[in-house]
Amino acid sequence: MTESSPTRDPARMPPWLFRTIAGAVAAVVLVVAYLVGSVTLPSLWAKAVVGQLGGQPGNSVPLGMFYGFTFTFAPLLLAWQCRRRRLPKAARVALAATAVVLTIPNLLTLGVMYGGGPTAVDARALWLTEANWFGTWSQIFMLCGAVCAVAGIALGRTWLRRGREVRMLKAAQSRGRGNPGVDAPKAAGAARAAQPGTPDVSGAQAPDSRGAETAHESPAP
């Protein structure tokens, strides 16, 4: 009896075609979002920053330090956690999405500082009069946040690896204390083998014992 091969549903879209259409739609959405955002977001972000200063341009320095450091340090740490395979896939996706969202303030700042559109030019002019130091100190502390995040990740990995090594060493020591009879013969054999000119007693006695057993078992003539 032969098994019939499963027939493919002709109405179902092939996976490659679905992925192609989804990628094209996503690309179109991103392009439209970029065009709309480049026209509206720089001006909105510049006004939002000026509104947070409370009429005091000197507050632009600590505000730029806060935005630059926080919204670089936190996204990098969250993005690093996404590589942990122990986490569920949904949790990793949520961490990645949160990391992307947290980078938006710094991306908007960079868009205002280096954008070539008329909206970005107007936003820079507003910052020059109302928040002159915000962009500069924000970029400086973006670099500081990135350096601190990389250093924290490196130190964290070193600390975790050292902790695993200490736990393994303690586990090996506890096993050795729990089974002294198993490790003692091995240690004694290793000590005898390390001494020069010491014959191997176990190997020399083995044939004699077997010969004695054979002589004892053989019948008398």
C-alpha positions in Angstrom: 0.0 0.0 0.0 1.6 3.2 -1.1 1.2 6.5 0.8 -0.2 9.4 -1.2 2.0 12.4 -1.2 0.4 15.5 0.3 -1.0 17.9 -2.3 -0.2 21.6 -2.0 -3.2 23.9 -1.8 -3.2 26.0 -5.1 -4.9 28.9 -3.3 -2.1 29.2 -0.7 0.6 31.7 -1.4 4.2 30.4 -1.7 6.4 31.4 1.3 9.0 33.2 -1.0 6.3 35.3 -2.6 4.8 36.2 0.8 8.2 37.3 2.1 8.8 39.4 -1.1 5.5 41.2 -0.8 5.9 41.8 2.9 9.4 43.2 2.4 8.3 45.5 -0.4 5.4 46.8 1.7 7.7 47.4 4.7 10.2 49.3 2.5 7.4 51.5 1.1 6.1 52.2 4.6 9.6 53.1 5.8 10.2 55.5 2.9 6.9 57.3 3.4 7.5 57.5 7.1 11.0 59.0 6.5 9.6 61.6 4.1 6.8 62.6 6.4 9.1 62.6 9.4 11.9 64.6 7.8 9.3 67.4 7.1 7.6 67.5 10.5 9.7 65.9 13.2 12.8 68.2 13.3 10.6 71.2 14.0 8.5 69.4 16.6 11.6 68.0 18.4 13.3 71.4 18.4 10.2 73.1 19.9 9.8 70.3 22.5 13.4 70.7 23.6 13.1 74.5 24.0 9.9 74.0 25.9 11.7 71.8 28.5 14.3 74.5 29.2 11.8 76.7 31.1 13.0 79.9 29.4 16.6 79.4 30.6 19.1 78.5 27.8 21.7 77.4 30.4 19.5 74.4 31.1 20.3 73.1 27.6 23.7 71.7 28.8 22.3 69.3 31.5 19.4 68.4 29.3 21.6 67.5 26.4 23.8 65.5 28.7 20.8 63.6 30.0 19.3 62.8 26.6 22.7 61.9 25.0 23.8 59.5 27.7 20.5 57.9 28.7 19.2 57.2 25.3 22.4 55.6 24.2 23.4 53.7 27.2 20.0 52.0 27.8 19.3 50.9 24.2 22.7 49.3 23.9 22.2 47.3 27.1 18.8 46.2 26.0 20.0 45.3 22.5 22.8 43.2 24.1 20.2 41.2 26.2 18.5 40.2 22.9 21.3 37.7 22.2 20.4 35.6 25.3 18.9 32.4 23.9 17.4 31.5 27.3 14.9 34.2 26.9 11.7 33.5 24.9 11.5 34.8 21.4 8.7 37.2 22.3 10.8 38.7 25.1 13.7 39.2 22.8 11.5 40.9 20.2 10.1 43.1 22.9 13.6 44.0 24.1 14.7 44.8 20.6 11.6 47.0 19.9 12.1 48.9 23.2 15.8 49.5 22.3 14.8 50.9 18.9 12.2 53.2 20.5 14.6 54.5 23.1 17.0 55.6 20.4 14.4 58.0 18.8 15.4 61.1 20.9 19.0 60.9 19.8 18.1 60.1 16.2 15.9 63.2 16.2 18.7 65.3 17.6 21.1 64.0 14.9 18.5 64.8 12.3 18.2 68.3 13.5 22.0 68.8 13.7 22.9 67.3 10.3 19.7 67.4 8.4 19.7 69.3 5.1 16.0 70.0 4.7 14.4 73.3 5.3 12.7 72.0 8.5 16.0 70.9 9.9 17.6 74.2 9.1 14.8 76.1 10.9 15.1 73.8 13.9 18.9 74.4 14.1 18.2 78.2 14.0 15.8 77.8 16.8 18.3 75.9 18.9 21.0 78.5 18.2 18.9 81.2 19.9 17.0 79.2 22.5 19.1 76.1 23.3 22.5 76.7 21.9 24.4 74.0 23.8 21.9 71.2 23.6 23.0 69.6 20.4 26.7 69.7 21.2 26.5 68.2 24.7 24.0 65.7 23.5 26.4 64.4 21.0 29.3 64.3 23.5 27.3 62.2 25.9 26.1 59.9 23.2 29.8 58.9 22.9 30.1 58.6 26.6 27.0 56.5 26.9 28.3 54.1 24.1 31.7 53.8 25.8 30.1 53.1 29.2 27.7 50.6 27.8 30.5 48.6 26.1 32.6 48.7 29.2 29.7 47.6 31.3 29.0 44.7 29.0 32.7 43.6 29.0 32.9 43.8 32.8 29.6 41.9 33.2 30.8 39.1 31.0 34.1 38.9 32.9 32.3 38.8 36.2 29.8 36.1 35.1 32.6 33.9 33.7 34.6 34.3 36.9 31.6 33.3 38.9 31.1 30.2 36.8 34.7 29.2 37.3 34.4 29.6 41.1 31.2 27.6 41.2 32.8 24.8 39.2 35.9 24.8 41.5 33.7 24.6 44.6 31.7 21.8 43.1 34.8 19.8 42.3 36.2 20.3 45.8 32.9 19.2 47.4 32.8 16.0 45.2 36.4 15.3 46.3 35.5 15.7 50.0 32.4 13.5 49.6 34.2 10.6 48.0 37.7 10.3 49.6 38.0 6.6 48.8 37.7 7.1 45.1 40.3 9.8 44.8 42.8 8.4 47.3 43.9 5.4 45.1 44.3 7.7 42.1 46.4 10.1 44.0 48.6 7.3 45.4 49.1 5.8 42.0 50.1 9.2 40.5 52.6 9.7 43.4 54.2 6.3 42.8 54.4 6.9 39.1 56.1 10.2 39.7 58.9 8.6 41.7 61.9 7.4 39.5 63.0 3.7 39.9 59.8 2.6 41.6 58.4 -0.6 40.1 54.8 -1.0 39.2 53.6 -3.3 42.0 50.1 -3.7 40.6 51.4 -4.8 37.2 54.0 -7.1 38.5 51.7 -9.0 40.9 48.9 -9.5 38.3 50.5 -12.5 36.4 51.6 -14.2 39.7 48.1 -14.0 41.1 46.6 -15.4 37.9 49.2 -18.2 37.8 48.5 -19.1 41.4 44.7 -19.3 40.7 45.4 -21.6 37.7 47.6 -23.9 39.6 45.1 -24.2 42.4 42.2 -25.0 40.1 44.1 -27.6 37.9 43.6 -31.3 39.1 46.5 -33.2 40.4 47.9 -35.9 38.0 
